[in-house]
Amino acid sequence: MGLLKYTIIKNKKQYDKYCNILEELIIQNNEDMLDEIDLLNLLIEKWDAEHNSLDDLNPVELIKALMEENKLKNKDLIEILDLSKGTVSKILNYHKGLSKDTIRKLSHYFKVSQEAFNRPYRLINEVNRHFRNASLMNTQKDLGNVVAI
């Protein structure tokens, strides 16, 4: 039997090579290559599952890591999420929580489950500091004499 065109990914160099090949195949948009694209996707996802510790990151850290991995800047995120520059800045600086719509857009764009972005994390915004985590950010709560918007 001859050498296989693709094998289980064993190191970061091979991972990067397969990612580049996959990107080129997708750009070519050739239907004859769908099985090859599926195989590369499977191999890359297996590597990601075993080597990426996305579960250790809070949603903002995850966004920043994905932006770095995909060589994206804040202005790219503005377009992806269809949000203002100020809102994206507030999200990335822990001043504003993620809305359901934003979570859906992030999940779709980065091909990451929504649960990864839908975890509680601490906000540092003075107005919202009485909330324990960002999961409460977008809800209106009556906290006695303080009402969150």
N, C-alpha and C positions, 0 to 999 in steps of 0.2 A: 504494500500500500504506500502511496506517495505521501508527501508532506501535506498537512492540512493548511488551508489558506488562513484560517483563524483558529486560535487555541484559547484556553482559559487565560485570562490576563494575570500575569505573574508579577508585574512591577509597574511603577508610575510611568516609565518611558513607553512601555507597551500600551498602557491605558491612554496616554496622550496620542499615540499613533493611531489607535483605533478610533478615538474621538474625531481626529482630523479626517480619517477615511470616511467615517459616518457622515460628517458634515459635507464632504465633497459629494457623496452619493445622494444625499438629500438635495443638494443644490442642482445636481444633474436631472433630478426628477424623472428617472427612467424606471418605468413599471417592471422591467425585466430584473431589476435589482432589489425588489421588495423583500425577497427571502434573505438576501445578504444584509439589508438594512435591519431586518428583524433580528437576525443572528447577532449583529454588532450591538444592537440595542440591548439584547439579553446579556451579552458578555459585559457590557459597560455597566448595566444595572446591577449585575452580580458583584462587580468590583466596588461600585458605589456603596452597596448594602454592607459589604464587609469592611470597607476602609474609611468611609465617611461617618463621622460621629455627629450628624446633624441633630440628634436627639439631645446633645449636650448644650446646644445653643438656644438662647431665647429667640423669639421671632425677629427682633431687630438685628441681633448678631447674625442670624441666618440670612436675612436680606443682604446685609453687608458682605457676608462670605460669598453668597451667590452673585452679587454684583461684581466682586473682585474676580471670581472664577470666570465670569462671562465678560470681563473687561467693560463693565458698564459704569457710567457716571450718574450722578444725581439727575442730570437733565434727561438721561435715557429712562430713568424710573418715572419721571414726570410724564413722559409720553406713554409708557407701558401702562401706568395706573390711571392716566387721564386725571391727574390731580395737579393742584397749583404747586409752584416751587416752595412756597411757605409750608404747605401741608406736608409735602415730602420731607422737608427739613425737620419739621416737628416730629414726624414719625421716627426718622433716623436719629434724632437727639432725645428720644424718650419723653417727648412732651405731649404726644398724642397716640392713642391706641389705634389698632387696625380695625377698620370696619369690615363687615362681612363681604362687601363688594370688593374691597381691596384685597382681602384674603383670597377670594376666588380668582382675581386677576393674577396675583402672585403665583398661586398654585398652578394656574393654567400656563403662564409664561415660562416658569422655571421647571415645570413638570415634577412638582413636589406635592405631596398630599396636603390638603388644607389643614389637617391636624397639626402639622409642623409650625404653621403660622398662628394657630388658634390656641396657643398656650398662654397662661397668665405670666406677666412680667411687670416689674415695677416701673412706674412713671415718675419723672422728676419735676413735672410741671407744678408750679406753686398752686394754681387754681385747683388742680386735681390731686394734690398730695394726700388728701384724706382717704382716697381710694387705696385699697391694698394692692390692686393689680389692674392691668390694662383691660381685663375682660369686663370690667365695670365701666370703662371709659365712655362708651357711647350710649349709656342708659341714663335716664333721668331718675335720680334718687332723692328722696326727701330725708335728709339727715338732721331733722330737728330744725335748726335755724339756718342750715346751709343747704342750698339746692344746687345740684350739679346740672350743667347743661350739656 
